[in-house]
């Protein structure tokens, strides 16, 4: 009889492991689009956050870095902020909408001048 019970127990344990693995897989899939709060005895214990869609491991590390967030908070309190348009200009990124409009207007004026001089 003991051999049957051990076999039943092993089967039950395997079934529980299979179920747990399925649940974990489902949670990992769900965590890619939404954070999952894990509780222990009804109290928050951990947060499951998917990182498959992070483009860079450094982004993920910064997100978790208390020093990084302290630096951000200190900078915000100091009042020394740089406008987004200036940052974009310094980095050579897409120009702001205002700058694009100004450049478009300048281009039209140049075309008019060129057409008028012919």
C-alpha positions in Angstrom: 0.0 0.0 0.0 2.8 2.4 0.8 4.2 2.1 -2.8 0.8 3.1 -4.2 0.6 6.1 -1.8 4.2 7.2 -2.8 3.2 6.9 -6.5 0.1 8.9 -5.8 2.0 11.6 -3.9 4.6 11.8 -6.7 1.8 12.1 -9.2 0.2 14.8 -7.1 3.4 16.7 -6.7 4.1 16.5 -10.4 0.6 17.8 -11.1 1.1 20.7 -8.7 4.5 21.5 -10.3 3.0 21.4 -13.8 0.2 23.7 -12.7 2.6 26.0 -10.9 4.8 26.2 -14.0 1.7 27.0 -16.2 0.7 29.7 -13.7 4.2 31.2 -13.7 4.3 31.2 -17.5 1.0 33.0 -17.6 2.1 35.5 -15.0 5.3 36.2 -16.9 3.3 36.7 -20.1 0.9 39.0 -18.3 3.8 40.9 -16.6 5.1 42.1 -20.0 2.1 44.4 -20.3 1.2 45.1 -16.7 3.0 44.9 -13.4 1.8 42.2 -11.0 1.7 42.8 -7.3 2.7 39.6 -5.3 1.3 39.4 -1.8 2.2 37.3 1.2 -0.6 36.8 3.7 -2.5 39.6 2.0 0.4 42.1 2.3 2.4 43.4 -0.7 5.7 41.4 -0.9 7.1 41.8 -4.4 6.3 43.3 -7.8 6.6 41.2 -11.0 7.6 43.5 -13.9 8.2 42.2 -17.4 11.4 43.4 -19.1 11.2 41.7 -22.5 10.3 45.0 -24.1 13.1 47.0 -22.6 15.5 48.0 -25.3 18.5 48.3 -23.1 19.5 46.6 -19.9 20.8 50.0 -18.7 17.3 51.4 -18.8 16.1 48.7 -16.5 19.0 49.2 -14.1 18.4 52.9 -14.0 14.8 52.4 -13.3 15.8 50.4 -10.2 18.6 52.7 -9.0 17.8 54.7 -5.9 20.9 56.9 -6.7 19.5 57.7 -10.2 16.1 58.7 -8.8 17.8 60.8 -6.0 19.7 62.6 -8.7 16.5 63.3 -10.6 14.8 64.6 -7.5 17.7 66.8 -6.6 17.8 68.3 -10.1 14.1 69.0 -10.0 14.3 70.7 -6.6 17.3 72.8 -7.8 15.1 74.5 -10.5 18.0 74.1 -13.0 16.1 72.5 -15.9 16.9 72.5 -19.6 14.0 72.8 -22.0 13.3 69.7 -24.1 13.9 71.7 -27.3 17.4 72.6 -26.1 18.2 69.0 -25.2 17.0 67.9 -28.6 19.1 70.6 -30.3 22.2 69.6 -28.2 21.8 66.0 -29.2 20.9 66.6 -32.8 17.5 65.0 -32.4 14.3 65.9 -34.1 13.6 69.6 -33.8 10.6 70.9 -32.0 7.4 71.7 -33.8 8.1 75.4 -33.4 11.5 75.1 -35.0 10.1 72.9 -37.9 7.4 75.6 -38.6 10.1 78.3 -38.6 12.3 76.3 -41.0 9.3 75.6 -43.2 8.4 79.3 -43.3 12.0 80.2 -44.1 12.1 77.7 -46.9 9.0 79.1 -48.5 10.5 82.6 -48.3 13.6 81.4 -50.0 11.6 79.8 -52.8 9.6 83.0 -53.3 12.8 85.0 -53.5 14.3 82.6 -55.9 11.2 82.6 -58.1 11.1 86.4 -58.0 14.7 86.8 -59.1 14.2 84.7 -62.3 
